[in-house]
Amino acid sequence: MSTTTAQRLPEGERWDQSSPVSDVFNEGQAHLSYWYGPEDRTPMAEASRRLTRKVVEVLGVRAGQRVLDAGCGPGGPALLVAEETGADVTGVTVSGFEAGSGAEKAAARGLSDRVRFEHGDYAELGHHADGSFDAVMAMESLQYAPDLPRAVAELFRVLRPGGALTMTDYTLAPGVAREERDVLAEKLALPHLQPVETWLDVLRQAGFRVEEYTQCGPRVFGMGPKYVEAAEEGRETLRAAFGDEAVAGLKEAMADFFSPGSERIAYSIVTVRRPLG
């Protein structure tokens, strides 16, 4: 396993600060969770793994394939993919903390030969040749790309012809006016908050062929109270790691973040493919 030692990237500082909490709070996962409804009592971390498994399923990942996890967080999804499919996974993140945490987990699980973490930018993968990967997953990471068309074009380049990319991300619910969209995007710090149709256009313009997309906001973003409950249930673990003030701050921040509800903020899983020709 190799973790690059490139100079710390300024845009990674946000995740260097927030991901240690995700690492403890959500067992190495920085993305949201998928519940079947309010009565679903699945623990948050397992519901997050459920979302990762949905991505694995629509990608059709198989043993021996090469998978790129673009914006990999603290490593949880990449490790799940390797363990449950037998694929080789490369995670890329602008956060030095995340790259190091992922590498430590891979070593602890004996997966260093099949899971690697790079501290770098998934929009600048020049050290990876064209067509290096059989599949690409981007879970809530394209939302934060400084130059979205450039980032998508780079993922297209490193994906082999015939390979698939699946992204999961926040999307704007139908019927939300542009003015409200701007307010929500700033409030939630989601710079590319836009309808799923706009995401599809960006992917098509890069050369991808759209194959499938699902909008599942009520089961993901719409489950705000469950995230707050999880913070309360994990209070002692979080308090021991970060202190009482951090626990209170996390609960307050999550309650505020999820307050718009799925009537305004949707959540989409989109799968596209690089054509063979």
RODO-2510 file (C-alpha; in nm, 4 decimals, decimal comma):
residues 277
     n   res          X          Y          Z
     1     m     0,0000     0,0000     0,0000
     2     s     0,1188     0,3494    -0,0778
     3     t    -0,0006     0,6822     0,0503
     4     t     0,1393     0,9724    -0,1475
     5     t     0,3280     1,2370     0,0454
     6     a     0,2485     1,5317    -0,1789
     7     q     0,2410     1,8760    -0,0218
     8     r    -0,0737     1,9366     0,1832
     9     l    -0,3456     2,0778    -0,0406
    10     p    -0,5229     2,3922     0,0935
    11     e    -0,8634     2,2706    -0,0297
    12     g    -0,8163     1,9592     0,1826
    13     e    -0,8081     2,1518     0,5091
    14     r    -1,1888     2,1434     0,5365
    15     w    -1,1829     1,7643     0,5376
    16     d    -0,8767     1,7476     0,7605
    17     q    -1,0902     1,9250     1,0199
    18     s    -1,4237     1,7471     0,9713
    19     s    -1,3258     1,3916     0,8750
    20     p    -1,1833     1,2882     1,2136
    21     v    -1,5391     1,3175     1,3468
    22     s    -1,6791     1,1170     1,0520
    23     d    -1,4106     0,8579     1,1072
    24     v    -1,5326     0,7972     1,4632
    25     f    -1,8998     0,8862     1,4233
    26     n    -1,9669     0,6869     1,1048
    27     e    -1,6950     0,4212     1,1066
    28     g    -1,4753     0,5633     0,8333
    29     q    -1,7550     0,6861     0,6069
    30     a    -1,8079     1,0480     0,5091
    31     h    -2,1310     1,0002     0,3114
    32     l    -2,4957     0,9799     0,4107
    33     s    -2,7032     0,6752     0,5006
    34     y    -2,9936     0,4934     0,3342
    35     w    -3,2932     0,3867     0,5420
    36     y    -3,6094     0,2165     0,4138
    37     g    -3,8329     0,4370     0,6249
    38     p    -3,8819     0,5960     0,9677
    39     e    -3,9324     0,2547     1,1307
    40     d    -3,6046     0,1162     0,9952
    41     r    -3,3823     0,0770     1,3030
    42     t    -3,0634    -0,0040     1,1133
    43     p    -2,7671     0,1719     1,2819
    44     m    -2,6411     0,4740     1,0897
    45     a    -2,3019     0,3248     0,9972
    46     e    -2,4652     0,0112     0,8581
    47     a    -2,7167     0,2252     0,6677
    48     s    -2,4174     0,4101     0,5182
    49     r    -2,2675     0,0797     0,4100
    50     r    -2,6049     0,0000     0,2523
    51     l    -2,5610     0,3045     0,0295
    52     t    -2,2103     0,1945    -0,0672
    53     r    -2,3441    -0,1513    -0,1544
    54     k    -2,6018     0,0086    -0,3821
    55     v    -2,3168     0,1749    -0,5688
    56     v    -2,1262    -0,1539    -0,5897
    57     e    -2,4361    -0,3283    -0,7227
    58     v    -2,5114    -0,0811    -1,0012
    59     l    -2,1434    -0,0708    -1,1005
    60     g    -2,1329    -0,4504    -1,1141
    61     v    -1,7884    -0,4610    -0,9494
    62     r    -1,6167    -0,8008    -0,9741
    63     a    -1,3045    -0,9628    -0,8315
    64     g    -0,9832    -0,8487    -0,9955
    65     q    -1,1266    -0,5262    -1,1335
    66     r    -0,9617    -0,1910    -1,0697
    67     v    -1,1871     0,0613    -0,8968
    68     l    -1,1208     0,4311    -0,8374
    69     d    -1,2878     0,5881    -0,5337
    70     a    -1,2789     0,9576    -0,6256
    71     g    -1,2994     1,1574    -0,3038
    72     c    -1,2696     0,8524    -0,0814
    73     g    -1,3214     1,0014     0,2651
    74     p    -1,1544     0,8189     0,5563
    75     g    -1,1519     0,4930     0,3610
    76     g    -1,4603     0,3001     0,4696
    77     p    -1,6209     0,2563     0,1246
    78     a    -1,2966     0,1575    -0,0501
    79     l    -1,2314    -0,1107     0,2101
    80     l    -1,5873    -0,2429     0,1847
    81     v    -1,5570    -0,2722    -0,1938
    82     a    -1,2279    -0,4620    -0,1676
    83     e    -1,3491    -0,6946     0,1075
    84     e    -1,6867    -0,7774    -0,0432
    85     t    -1,5990    -0,7973    -0,4145
    86     g    -1,2291    -0,8876    -0,4340
    87     a    -1,1567    -0,5795    -0,6464
    88     d    -0,8433    -0,3660    -0,6235
    89     v    -0,9308    -0,0131    -0,5080
    90     t    -0,7477     0,3181    -0,5266
    91     g    -0,8888     0,5974    -0,3114
    92     v    -0,7971     0,9579    -0,3884
    93     t    -0,8575     1,2477    -0,1494
    94     v    -0,7319     1,6022    -0,1034
    95     s    -0,7216     1,5394     0,2726
    96     g    -0,3973     1,4173     0,4217
    97     f    -0,5877     1,2958     0,7261
    98     e    -0,8239     1,0859     0,5148
    99     a    -0,5454     0,9317     0,3075
   100     g    -0,3521     0,8395     0,6212
   101     s    -0,6583     0,7051     0,8027
   102     g    -0,7539     0,4908     0,5060
   103     a    -0,4023     0,3527     0,4767
   104     e    -0,3987     0,2611     0,8453
   105     k    -0,7302     0,0775     0,8129
   106     a    -0,6108    -0,1113     0,5048
   107     a    -0,2970    -0,2242     0,6878
   108     a    -0,4954    -0,3304     0,9945
   109     r    -0,7261    -0,5442     0,7784
   110     g    -0,4464    -0,6974     0,5745
   111     l    -0,5600    -0,5225     0,2557
   112     s    -0,2563    -0,3100     0,1766
   113     d    -0,1886    -0,5142    -0,1365
   114     r    -0,5322    -0,4361    -0,2836
   115     v    -0,6336    -0,1002    -0,1386
   116     r    -0,4229     0,2118    -0,1818
   117     f    -0,4896     0,5701    -0,0778
   118     e    -0,3442     0,8755    -0,2520
   119     h    -0,3283     1,2269    -0,1149
   120     g    -0,4118     1,4200    -0,4286
   121     d    -0,6821     1,5655    -0,6506
   122     y    -0,9101     1,3362    -0,8509
   123     a    -0,9235     1,6122    -1,1145
   124     e    -0,5464     1,5726    -1,1642
   125     l    -0,4650     1,2051    -1,2110
   126     g    -0,1812     1,2429    -1,4594
   127     h     0,0169     0,9618    -1,2943
   128     h    -0,2632     0,7221    -1,3934
   129     a    -0,2703     0,6275    -1,7611
   130     d    -0,5759     0,6552    -1,9819
   131     g    -0,8191     0,3718    -1,9132
   132     s    -0,6536     0,2690    -1,5856
   133     f    -0,9768     0,1768    -1,4058
   134     d    -1,2672    -0,0572    -1,4754
   135     a    -1,5066     0,1417    -1,2564
   136     v    -1,5231     0,4768    -1,0765
   137     m    -1,7277     0,5648    -0,7699
   138     a    -1,7786     0,9242    -0,6546
   139     m    -1,9851     0,9385    -0,3377
   140     e    -2,0770     1,2992    -0,2510
   141     s    -1,7425     1,4168    -0,3854
   142     l    -1,8215     1,5790    -0,7215
   143     q    -2,0356     1,8286    -0,5283
   144     y    -1,7149     1,9945    -0,4090
   145     a    -1,5108     1,9919    -0,7310
   146     p    -1,3773     2,3456    -0,7912
   147     d    -1,4088     2,2867    -1,1679
   148     l    -1,6789     2,0252    -1,2200
   149     p    -1,6484     1,9774    -1,5995
   150     r    -1,2713     1,9375    -1,5663
   151     a    -1,3054     1,6834    -1,2867
   152     v    -1,5621     1,4776    -1,4791
   153     a    -1,3441     1,4871    -1,7910
   154     e    -1,0490     1,3505    -1,5934
   155     l    -1,2579     1,0665    -1,4523
   156     f    -1,3725     0,9895    -1,8083
   157     r    -1,0073     0,9732    -1,9182
   158     v    -0,8912     0,7256    -1,6543
   159     l    -1,1966     0,5005    -1,6994
   160     r    -1,1509     0,2281    -1,9611
   161     p    -1,3868     0,2285    -2,2609
   162     g    -1,6923     0,0299    -2,1546
   163     g    -1,6341     0,1061    -1,7866
   164     a    -1,8952     0,2654    -1,5617
   165     l    -1,8999     0,5546    -1,3169
   166     t    -2,1545     0,5834    -1,0370
   167     m    -2,1975     0,9033    -0,8408
   168     t    -2,4180     0,9741    -0,5418
   169     d    -2,4900     1,3322    -0,4504
   170     y    -2,7246     1,5980    -0,3241
   171     t    -2,9570     1,7257    -0,5965
   172     l    -3,2223     1,9945    -0,6028
   173     a    -3,5763     1,8683    -0,5556
   174     p    -3,8213     1,9422    -0,8379
   175     g    -4,0082     2,2699    -0,8138
   176     v    -3,7536     2,4611    -0,6055
   177     a    -3,7078     2,8107    -0,7480
   178     r    -3,3654     2,9388    -0,8508
   179     e    -3,3637     3,2030    -0,5768
   180     e    -3,4294     2,9435    -0,3071
   181     r    -3,1707     2,7155    -0,4636
   182     d    -2,9063     2,9852    -0,4169
   183     v    -3,0026     3,0312    -0,0506
   184     l    -2,9931     2,6557     0,0132
   185     a    -2,6614     2,6092    -0,1667
   186     e    -2,4997     2,8707     0,0548
   187     k    -2,6676     2,7553     0,3770
   188     l    -2,5649     2,3925     0,3260
   189     a    -2,2282     2,4661     0,1587
   190     l    -2,3269     2,2639    -0,1491
   191     p    -2,1755     2,4609    -0,4397
   192     h    -2,3154     2,2348    -0,7125
   193     l    -2,6659     2,1969    -0,5723
   194     q    -2,8660     2,1560    -0,8931
   195     p    -3,1402     1,9367    -1,0437
   196     v    -3,0376     1,5844    -1,1395
   197     e    -3,1004     1,6764    -1,5038
   198     t    -2,8184     1,9315    -1,4839
   199     w    -2,5838     1,6668    -1,3439
   200     l    -2,6782     1,4392    -1,6339
   201     d    -2,5965     1,7175    -1,8802
   202     v    -2,2507     1,7660    -1,7269
   203     l    -2,1789     1,3932    -1,7537
   204     r    -2,3034     1,3736    -2,1125
   205     q    -2,0901     1,6703    -2,2136
   206     a    -1,7828     1,4818    -2,0876
   207     g    -1,8707     1,1941    -2,3213
   208     f    -2,0542     0,9602    -2,0845
   209     r    -2,3701     0,7723    -2,1773
   210     v    -2,6347     0,7872    -1,9045
   211     e    -2,7628     0,4407    -1,8117
   212     e    -2,9571     0,4692    -1,4863
   213     y    -3,0445     0,7141    -1,2142
   214     t    -3,2477     0,6940    -0,8969
   215     q    -3,3737     0,9785    -0,6803
   216     c    -3,3987     0,8637    -0,3201
   217     g    -3,4067     1,1845    -0,1167
   218     p    -3,6748     1,0727     0,1338
   219     r    -3,4653     0,7676     0,2280
   220     v    -3,1359     0,9579     0,2574
   221     f    -3,1536     1,3344     0,3127
   222     g    -3,5101     1,3113     0,4413
   223     m    -3,4045     1,1027     0,7406
   224     g    -3,2553     1,3963     0,9314
   225     p    -3,3814     1,2936     1,2771
   226     k    -3,2004     0,9615     1,2469
   227     y    -2,8625     1,1336     1,2090
   228     v    -2,9297     1,3419     1,5202
   229     e    -3,0368     1,0275     1,7078
   230     a    -2,7148     0,8566     1,6035
   231     a    -2,5125     1,1436     1,7507
   232     e    -2,6978     1,1043     2,0801
   233     e    -2,6553     0,7259     2,0806
   234     g    -2,2836     0,7654     2,0162
   235     r    -2,2447     1,0485     2,2671
   236     e    -1,9994     0,8698     2,4971
   237     t    -1,7689     0,7600     2,2166
   238     l    -1,7754     1,1056     2,0604
   239     r    -1,7295     1,2764     2,3981
   240     a    -1,4261     1,0637     2,4773
   241     a    -1,2681     1,1518     2,1430
   242     f    -1,3681     1,5164     2,1013
   243     g    -1,5339     1,6480     2,4202
   244     d    -1,8880     1,7468     2,5207
   245     e    -1,8851     2,0694     2,3236
   246     a    -1,8095     1,8842     2,0016
   247     v    -2,1017     1,6448     2,0573
   248     a    -2,3451     1,9294     2,1169
   249     g    -2,2101     2,1143     1,8141
   250     l    -2,2466     1,8078     1,5932
   251     k    -2,6101     1,7532     1,6923
   252     e    -2,6957     2,1185     1,6364
   253     a    -2,5159     2,1290     1,3006
   254     m    -2,6919     1,8158     1,1760
   255     a    -3,0345     1,9327     1,2843
   256     d    -2,9754     2,2572     1,0929
   257     f    -2,8264     2,0852     0,7873
   258     f    -3,1172     1,8451     0,7399
   259     s    -3,3870     2,1009     0,8228
   260     p    -3,4793     2,1771     0,4550
   261     g    -3,6055     1,8175     0,4208
   262     s    -3,6386     1,6072     0,1081
   263     e    -3,9066     1,8424    -0,0271
   264     r    -3,6204     2,0770    -0,1159
   265     i    -3,3077     1,8615    -0,1186
   266     a    -3,3175     1,5393    -0,3169
   267     y    -3,0468     1,2738    -0,3376
   268     s    -2,9515     1,0914    -0,6548
   269     i    -2,7573     0,7805    -0,7546
   270     v    -2,6446     0,8150    -1,1163
   271     t    -2,4662     0,5552    -1,3278
   272     v    -2,3037     0,6438    -1,6592
   273     r    -2,0755     0,4528    -1,8933
   274     r    -1,7819     0,5444    -2,1151
   275     p    -1,8754     0,4241    -2,4640
   276     l    -1,6626     0,1562    -2,6279
   277     g    -1,6191     0,3537    -2,9458
***
